[in-house]
Every structure is written in C-alpha cells, then in structure tokens.
C-alpha cells in the first residue's frame, strides 16, 4: 500500500465525521427559486427575438465575471473525475465525492438560467464557450490525494470570494442573492477540505506541509485554461472582484492561520524547508499585491480625472 493510500485510509474517520457535520449544516435550496422567470421570453427560433447587447443590464465587468465564474462551474465533470480518481468511490470518501458533485451542479444551473432568462450575456457565445472549455476539460496533472485536498481548500474559498464579489458588482439584487447562496455552498466545501488537511497535518506533518507549500506557490484557478481567461481575470482584478490582495489576505492567510502553519513545532527537516519556502513566497506575494493595489488606485484616479474632463473612462476601472 502506498503512502497516499495509507493516508487516505487514516483520514477516513475524519472524512466521515466532517461529512456528517456538512450534512447537518447544509441547507436545501433549489436553483429555480433564484431565477426571475417572469423576465423570460422566446428567442427567434421560437418566434421571439434573439439576444442583442442593449438587452443586458450587466456592465462589461459584471459580464466578464459572470461568464468566467459560470464556465469554471461548467467543468464539473472534469472536477468530479479528478477527485473521484484521487479520493476513491467507496466509503466516506466516495459519499463525499458524490455529495460535493451534486451540490456543485446547482451552481451552474442557477447561474446559466439567470443569464439566459435575463439576457445578461449572449447565449450563443456562452454556449460556444461552454462547448470549447468542457471539450478541453480540466487536468490538475499528477497531484496526489493530499495535494488535491490541499489545493481545493484554497480553491473553494477563492471561488466563494469571487462569487460573492461578483454579486455585488452586478448591481442586481436578484443576481446578488443567487451568488450569495452559491457562496454559502463554497464556504462549507472549503471548511470540509480545510478540516481534512488539519487532520493530515497531525498524521503526516512534513508531507502535508510540503503539499501546502507546493499548492500555495503553484496555485492557479481551475478556469485558467479557458479562452479569454487572462483578459477577464484582469477585468475582474481591476474591479476588485478577485485580485492578489484578496488572494493573499482573504484566501491564503486565513486558511494558513487555521492550520497554525507558522506556529507548528512538530515539523522535521522536510516540513521546515517547505515552511521556509512558503514564507518566502508569501512575502513576495504580499509585495506584489501592494504594488497592484497602488497601480489600480493610480489608474482609477486618472480615470476619474478623465471623466471630469469628458474623456471616455476605462470600462473595468
């Protein structure tokens, strides 16, 4: 039996405990309750009118964020394969994989229905993007189960932050309510994975600290391979929906504090080295985040000045 198999087996009781905890806290909800169906009407193929840009009440920034978030959710089949392959389909691990997948599926349903019914984005372009991205799928590479559960601890919280802030920039109470509901799911998922890593630190502190350092340093959102991701990410960052400052302050650091990553005294040479690498990386990330926020503030000031003189402002500032 491999080291990974031993660790998965050792963590099974913790998974079962946290699965029960999750099921006790999770609230039932239904995507159809978050969609303003009365706003819907037929498209041209049914005798109605096809989409045109003026029909959307969303800003270009809100569109970019909603599309990026939805397409990321759309790749659920790939994510299911990733965690089912690493965590297995039996016992508490397998039950969690199924439950997590079912809960995540609601997110894409609700967001897509909202965008189509309200004509928030071009449904043809949205469907083409979905086909393209799901065809390419998502591949996390050769992550071990420990690396995978560490990665999703951060990724789930990052997704929560992104959804919650996207809701705010839509300036639409319907979208804000829907994305707030989705964010609650993401937060519970983060807590589940975070607690598993906490247990792993007690069982295999060096190996787990190595995984934490590697996943923080190499972190990349699962949607990074979708077409237009870089452009949309910059729009999202300029708007303060998700940027380096939020990534450092609201995602990475809270989870590391929960794990007592920099206070632990049970690490060997491997764990200490990993922690040193982590500290060095975070120092650089903090500096990068500060520079980005400063540049953004300067850009916003220039945009405001141009607006006062009648010049056209940048759409994402």
PyMOL commands that set and color helices and strands:
alter all, ss='L'
color gray80, all
select helices_A, chain A and resi 3-25+31-34+37-39+44-46+53-55+60-74+76-87+91-117+123-136+145-170+173-203+205-217+222-225+229-238+244-258+269-308
alter helices_A, ss='H'
color red, helices_A
deselect
rebuild
show_as cartoon
